[in-house]
Amino acid sequence: MKKLKPIPSFKSEAEERLFWETHDSSDYLDWSKAERVTFPNLKPSTTSISIRLPTELLEQIKVAANKRDVPYQSLIKMWLSEKVG
């Protein structure tokens, strides 16, 4: 069995992020013992943005959202996710 290295202490999340971006986690963790977990109440982080749209375009989006019975901002997020994903 491979001897694992101790995980260092970190002063900040940014420091920890940089560490894991530059180190192989299998040197520090035995992934064969890992267990799958779920976080049913965890909501993804969101960031509020401001975007300028032509009034006519926004009205068309609102009509499309109304036809689908969803909030127009949710419809915009759904469309963006489909295009990016």
VEXVORO-901630 format. One line per field, with one value per residue: residue number from 1; y, z, x of N, C-alpha, C, CB in turn. Coordinates in steps of 0.05 Angstrom, whole numbers, plus 32768, in hexadecimal, padded with zeros to 4 digits. Glycine has a CB too. Layout:
BEGIN
i NUM, ... .
nY Y, ... .
nZ Z, ... .
nX X, ... .
caY Y, ... .
caZ Z, ... .
caX X, ... .
cY Y, ... .
cZ Z, ... .
cX X, ... .
cbY Y, ... .
cbZ Z, ... .
cbX X, ... .
//
This chain:
BEGIN
i 1, 2, 3, 4, 5, 6, 7, 8, 9, 10, 11, 12, 13, 14, 15, 16, 17, 18, 19, 20, 21, 22, 23, 24, 25, 26, 27, 28, 29, 30, 31, 32, 33, 34, 35, 36, 37, 38, 39, 40, 41, 42, 43, 44, 45, 46, 47, 48, 49, 50, 51, 52, 53, 54, 55, 56, 57, 58, 59, 60, 61, 62, 63, 64, 65, 66, 67, 68, 69, 70, 71, 72, 73, 74, 75, 76, 77, 78, 79, 80, 81, 82, 83, 84, 85 .
nY 7FE8, 802C, 8061, 8097, 80DE, 8111, 813E, 8182, 81BC, 81F4, 823B, 8256, 8251, 825B, 8250, 8219, 8208, 8214, 81F1, 81BE, 81C2, 81BB, 818B, 8144, 8124, 80EE, 80E3, 80F1, 80DE, 80A2, 808C, 805E, 8052, 8076, 8090, 8099, 80D3, 80FB, 813D, 8153, 8184, 81AC, 81E6, 81FF, 822F, 8272, 82AC, 82EF, 8314, 834B, 835B, 837B, 837D, 8382, 83A2, 838B, 8356, 8343, 8345, 831E, 82F1, 82EF, 82E4, 82B1, 8296, 829B, 827C, 824B, 8248, 8257, 827F, 82B7, 82C0, 828F, 8271, 828A, 827A, 8243, 823F, 8254, 822E, 8200, 820F, 8217, 81E7 .
nZ 8000, 7FF1, 8010, 802E, 8027, 8059, 805D, 8055, 8080, 8072, 8067, 804E, 8024, 7FEF, 7FEF, 7FF9, 7FCB, 7FA3, 7FB2, 7FA8, 7F72, 7F5F, 7F72, 7F76, 7F8D, 7F9A, 7FB3, 7FE6, 7FF8, 8001, 7FD1, 7FC8, 7FF5, 7FF7, 7FFE, 7FDE, 7FE5, 7FEF, 7FEB, 7FF8, 8004, 7FF3, 7FD1, 7F91, 7F89, 7F79, 7F50, 7F4B, 7F11, 7EE4, 7EA9, 7E6B, 7E41, 7E03, 7E05, 7DE8, 7DDF, 7E14, 7E20, 7DFD, 7E13, 7E45, 7E34, 7E1E, 7E4D, 7E6C, 7E4E, 7E59, 7E8E, 7EB4, 7EDB, 7EBA, 7EC2, 7ED3, 7EA5, 7E82, 7E9C, 7E94, 7E5C, 7E53, 7E6E, 7E4F, 7E1F, 7E2D, 7E46 .
nX 8011, 800A, 802D, 800E, 8011, 8010, 7FD9, 7FE2, 7FD8, 7FAF, 7FAF, 7F87, 7F4D, 7F5B, 7F91, 7F8F, 7F74, 7F99, 7FC1, 7FA9, 7FA1, 7FD3, 7FE7, 7FE4, 7FAC, 7FAA, 7FD9, 7FD1, 7FA0, 7F7B, 7F57, 7F3C, 7F20, 7EF9, 7EB7, 7E78, 7E52, 7E18, 7DFD, 7DC5, 7DAC, 7DCD, 7DD9, 7DEC, 7E20, 7E13, 7E19, 7E08, 7DFA, 7DFC, 7DDC, 7DD4, 7D9E, 7D7D, 7D3D, 7D13, 7D26, 7D28, 7CF2, 7CDF, 7CF8, 7CDE, 7CAA, 7CB2, 7CC1, 7C93, 7C70, 7C85, 7C7C, 7CA3, 7CD1, 7CEF, 7D26, 7D38, 7D2F, 7D54, 7D84, 7D7F, 7D82, 7DB5, 7DD4, 7DCA, 7DE2, 7E18, 7E26 .
caY 8000, 8045, 8072, 80B0, 80F6, 8120, 8156, 819A, 81D0, 820B, 8254, 8261, 8240, 8260, 8241, 81FD, 8204, 8214, 81D8, 81A7, 81C6, 81B4, 8172, 812D, 811C, 80D2, 80E1, 80F9, 80D1, 8088, 808F, 8044, 8051, 808D, 8089, 80AD, 80E1, 810F, 8154, 815A, 81A0, 81BE, 81F6, 8209, 824C, 8283, 82C8, 8301, 8324, 835F, 835A, 838D, 8370, 8393, 839F, 8378, 833B, 833C, 8340, 8303, 82DD, 82EE, 82D6, 8295, 828C, 829A, 8264, 8233, 824B, 8259, 829A, 82BC, 82BD, 8272, 8269, 8293, 8268, 8229, 8241, 8257, 8214, 81EF, 8218, 8214, 81CB .
caZ 8000, 7FEE, 8028, 8027, 8033, 8069, 8051, 8064, 8089, 8060, 8073, 8041, 800F, 7FD7, 7FF2, 7FF6, 7FAF, 7F94, 7FB8, 7F9B, 7F55, 7F58, 7F7E, 7F71, 7FA6, 7FA1, 7FC4, 8000, 8000, 7FF6, 7FC5, 7FC8, 800D, 7FF5, 7FFD, 7FD1, 7FF6, 7FE2, 7FFA, 7FEB, 8009, 7FEA, 7FB9, 7F83, 7F8D, 7F63, 7F50, 7F3E, 7EFC, 7ED7, 7E8C, 7E5C, 7E2A, 7DF5, 7E11, 7DD8, 7DE5, 7E2F, 7E1F, 7DF0, 7E27, 7E59, 7E28, 7E1D, 7E69, 7E74, 7E40, 7E67, 7EAA, 7EC5, 7EDC, 7EA3, 7EC9, 7ED3, 7E89, 7E78, 7EA7, 7E87, 7E41, 7E55, 7E76, 7E38, 7E0A, 7E37, 7E4C .
caX 8000, 8018, 802C, 8001, 801D, 7FFC, 7FCD, 7FEA, 7FC5, 7FAE, 7FA7, 7F6F, 7F42, 7F6A, 7FAA, 7F89, 7F6D, 7FB2, 7FCF, 7F9C, 7FA4, 7FEE, 7FEF, 7FD3, 7F9F, 7FAF, 7FF1, 7FC8, 7F87, 7F76, 7F3D, 7F2E, 7F0F, 7EE6, 7E9B, 7E68, 7E3F, 7E07, 7DF6, 7DAB, 7DA3, 7DE2, 7DD1, 7E03, 7E26, 7E0A, 7E23, 7DF6, 7E07, 7DEB, 7DE0, 7DC2, 7D91, 7D69, 7D23, 7D03, 7D30, 7D1F, 7CD5, 7CDC, 7D00, 7CC9, 7C93, 7CBA, 7CC1, 7C77, 7C64, 7C90, 7C75, 7CBB, 7CDC, 7D00, 7D42, 7D3D, 7D30, 7D6E, 7D98, 7D7C, 7D8C, 7DD3, 7DE0, 7DC9, 7DF6, 7E34, 7E2A .
cY 8019, 8056, 808E, 80C7, 8104, 8139, 816E, 81AB, 81E8, 8224, 825F, 824D, 8243, 8251, 8223, 81F7, 8202, 81FA, 81C1, 81A9, 81BC, 819A, 815C, 8123, 80FF, 80CE, 80E6, 80EA, 80B5, 8087, 8074, 8041, 8067, 8082, 80A0, 80B9, 80F4, 8125, 815F, 8177, 81B5, 81CC, 8200, 8227, 825B, 829F, 82D9, 8312, 8338, 835D, 836C, 837E, 8384, 838D, 838A, 835B, 8332, 8335, 8324, 82ED, 82D9, 82E0, 82B8, 8288, 8288, 8281, 824A, 8232, 8249, 8277, 829F, 82B9, 82A0, 8267, 8272, 8281, 824D, 822A, 8244, 823C, 8200, 81F6, 8213, 81F6, 81BB .
cZ 8000, 8007, 8020, 8035, 8044, 805A, 8061, 806E, 8077, 806E, 8067, 802C, 7FF5, 7FD8, 7FEE, 7FD8, 7F9E, 7F99, 7FA8, 7F7C, 7F4C, 7F64, 7F78, 7F8B, 7FAE, 7FB1, 7FE2, 800B, 7FF3, 7FEB, 7FC4, 7FE0, 800D, 7FF3, 7FEF, 7FE5, 7FE5, 7FF5, 7FEF, 7FEF, 8000, 7FD0, 7FAC, 7F89, 7F74, 7F66, 7F40, 7F29, 7EF2, 7EB9, 7E7E, 7E44, 7E1D, 7E01, 7E02, 7DDD, 7E00, 7E2F, 7E12, 7E03, 7E3C, 7E4E, 7E27, 7E39, 7E72, 7E67, 7E4E, 7E84, 7EBC, 7EC6, 7EC6, 7EA9, 7ECA, 7EB6, 7E7C, 7E82, 7E99, 7E6B, 7E41, 7E5B, 7E5F, 7E23, 7E13, 7E3B, 7E34 .
cX 8012, 8016, 8022, 8010, 8008, 7FF2, 7FD6, 7FD3, 7FC6, 7FA4, 7F8D, 7F65, 7F52, 7F85, 7FA5, 7F82, 7F86, 7FC1, 7FC4, 7F9E, 7FC0, 7FF8, 7FDB, 7FC7, 7FA4, 7FC8, 7FE9, 7FB0, 7F86, 7F5A, 7F2E, 7F1B, 7EFA, 7ECA, 7E8C, 7E54, 7E2E, 7E01, 7DDB, 7DA2, 7DB7, 7DD9, 7DEB, 7E07, 7E1D, 7E16, 7E0F, 7E05, 7DF2, 7DF1, 7DCB, 7DB8, 7D7F, 7D4D, 7D12, 7D0C, 7D26, 7D01, 7CD0, 7CE3, 7CEA, 7CB0, 7C99, 7CB8, 7CA4, 7C69, 7C6D, 7C89, 7C8D, 7CC3, 7CEF, 7D1E, 7D4A, 7D40, 7D4B, 7D84, 7D97, 7D88, 7DAB, 7DE0, 7DE0, 7DDE, 7E12, 7E3A, 7E2A .
cbY 8000, 8055, 8074, 80B0, 8109, 8128, 8154, 81AB, 81D9, 8204, 8269, 827C, 8246, 827F, 8246, 81F5, 821B, 822C, 81D2, 81A4, 81E3, 81CB, 8176, 8116, 8121, 80C1, 80F6, 8117, 80E2, 8071, 8099, 802D, 8054, 809F, 8084, 80A1, 80F0, 8102, 816A, 8148, 81A3, 81B0, 820D, 8204, 8250, 8285, 82C9, 8314, 8312, 837C, 833C, 83A7, 8357, 838F, 83BA, 837E, 833B, 8352, 8356, 8302, 82E5, 830A, 82E1, 8292, 829F, 82B4, 8264, 8231, 8236, 8247, 829F, 82D8, 82CB, 8263, 8275, 82B1, 8265, 8221, 8259, 826C, 8208, 81F0, 8235, 8223, 81C1 .
cbZ 8018, 7FD6, 8035, 802F, 801C, 8085, 804E, 8053, 80A7, 8048, 8071, 8034, 800A, 7FD4, 800E, 8008, 7FA5, 7F9C, 7FD6, 7FA3, 7F4E, 7F60, 7F9D, 7F64, 7FA3, 7F88, 7FBB, 8000, 7FF8, 800D, 7FA9, 7FC8, 8026, 7FDD, 8019, 7FB9, 800D, 7FD7, 7FFA, 7FF6, 8026, 7FE5, 7FC1, 7F65, 7F91, 7F62, 7F43, 7F52, 7EE6, 7EE2, 7E82, 7E55, 7E33, 7DD6, 7E11, 7DBA, 7DE4, 7E43, 7E0F, 7DD7, 7E35, 7E62, 7E0B, 7E11, 7E7C, 7E6C, 7E22, 7E63, 7EB2, 7EB9, 7EF8, 7E98, 7EE3, 7EE2, 7E79, 7E80, 7EC5, 7E87, 7E33, 7E69, 7E8D, 7E2B, 7E04, 7E51, 7E5F .
cbX 7FED, 800E, 8049, 7FE4, 8027, 8009, 7FAE, 7FFD, 7FCA, 7F9C, 7FBD, 7F75, 7F24, 7F70, 7FB7, 7F71, 7F5B, 7FC4, 7FCD, 7F7F, 7FA1, 8000, 7FF2, 7FE3, 7F81, 7FB0, 8006, 7FC2, 7F6F, 7F7A, 7F40, 7F42, 7F21, 7EED, 7E8F, 7E59, 7E4E, 7DED, 7E0C, 7D96, 7D9E, 7DFC, 7DBE, 7E01, 7E45, 7DEB, 7E3F, 7DE8, 7E12, 7DEF, 7DDD, 7DD1, 7D81, 7D69, 7D14, 7D06, 7D4F, 7D25, 7CC7, 7CED, 7D1B, 7CC1, 7C8E, 7CD6, 7CD0, 7C68, 7C6D, 7CAE, 7C61, 7CD2, 7CE9, 7CFA, 7D48, 7D27, 7D19, 7D73, 7D94, 7D5E, 7D80, 7DDA, 7DD0, 7DAD, 7DF2, 7E37, 7E16 .
//
